[in-house]
Amino acid sequence: MSAQDEIEDSSAPLLEHLTELRSRLIYSVMAFLVGMIICFSFGSMLLDFLLGPIEKTMRDLGNPNPVMQYTAPQEYFFTLIRISVVGGLTISFPVIAFQLWRFVAPGLYRNEKNAFLPFIIASPVLFLIGAAFAHYIVVPLAMAFFLGFADLPSFVSAIMAGAVQPPPGAELLPGGAGGLALPPLAAASDSGVDIVFNGKVNETLDITLKMIVAFGVCFQLPVLLTLMGSAGLASSRGLRSTRKYAVVGILIVAALVTPPDVTTQLILFVVVFGLYEISIHLVAAVERKKDRVARAEGVIGEGESLFDIESDDDDDVSEGEAAADADAETAKEDPKT
């Protein structure tokens, strides 16, 4: 066989893999485009659904007819495009995950397939749980904090004044009305300027989508750490020992991905730290399963653990390195030796 034939034979599998990858990418992009078109067709309904938390907050603050606005001709259209992109990814994710599985599965052993498949199923489920948690719990709390906070100064000043009585039919304007709004045809007042919330659609939607995506991604933490534990890249002992560093990292992430209010940051921290603790137990369960398999194969005895052995080996290696370093320092100090 010539050298040219050897090169062609060795390059054939690579070309086959590239062809397979191209077909999987085409299917994934087509699924995303179909999902995006479907979401764009129902864009107005999805927008009403996403703006539900702020609508409820405005009604609770006394506005019987909440109104949102857009200030540019193209703003509403691109708002629907953004919703379609996020919705299209959500709808097409099962297809994309299936294409990823079809591309990776031929190179995996049977036990690796059995270990990898549950994570593909659990990932979209956890993302939807995180998105629902953000939409129904976190976003309403954030909207109530921001809009209700603007009403607090006027409310407190009215209580301290004591003599201020609302005129008949007066109502509180939403999101920081600066006091009480007079009913139509009421007499003019020189008490100050009313501060009224005129919400923009894209800015409000930006907060909602960021929270939904942030919580959906953070809920992937158990999947990621458990997969790393299955691959031997993480251990329950290591996760417990780095808990204090995880707390700092979670606080930084909470400060970056949430609006600047303590309530949502605290909620995200509590949720993600709880997921981190759950991940420790899941990784420990994976380790116990590996220990049972090792005992059945006779690799270790009863009461022993593969991870204890690995830890002891690491300790022995570190002690040997320390002894070698000490000998090296002694040789430097005494050249005769």
QUIVEN-V264669 format. One record per helix or strand of 3 or more residues. SS is the DSSP state (helix for helix, strand for strand). FROM is the first residue (numbers start at 1). TO is the last residue. If there is no record, write none. Layout:
ss,from,to
SS,FROM,TO
SS,FROM,TO
//
This chain:
ss,from,to
helix,3,41
helix,43,50
helix,52,60
helix,75,105
helix,110,161
helix,201,218
helix,221,230
helix,236,241
helix,243,257
helix,262,296
helix,306,333
//
